[in-house]
Amino acid sequence: SDNTSLGVGGVLSMMVYGDTIYFKDGYNDYRFTSVGKNGENKKVITDKNVFSYNVNQDIIYFSGDGDNGGLFRQKIGDNSSQSFSKDLAVHINVTDQYIFYRKMTDGRIYRSDIDGTDEVLIQ
């Protein structure tokens, strides 16, 4: 069989990017976490709880931290994140130029430049 158990529990909303598996760790207050495809080198990426996320070119774009949260971007390997919206969001999608997301406050779809600036209502 080609199936291998990674021995990692609490995995929610898993995504594979490059040689790394990213996920919300349900056993660690939904912190954004990574592990190698071989199950080694598990790392907690953020100190915030993560509600929704996406990864593009070694940057995580995420919404989280409950009532004090919003939308953030953080380079993987850095310890600090930049807030670019006070609103929680879902369905975060990232292209080379834009970030698309649905705000929880009004259910509408928005687009921001890849750096989180210039928010535009799409629908």
Buried (B, 14 or more C-beta within 10 A) or exposed (E): EEEEEBEBEEBEBEBEBEEBBBBBBBEEEBBBBBBEEEEEEBEEBBEBBBBBBBBBEEBBBBBBBEEEBBBBBBBBEEEEBEEBBEBBBEEBBBEEEBBBBBBEEEEEBBBBEBEBEEBEEEE
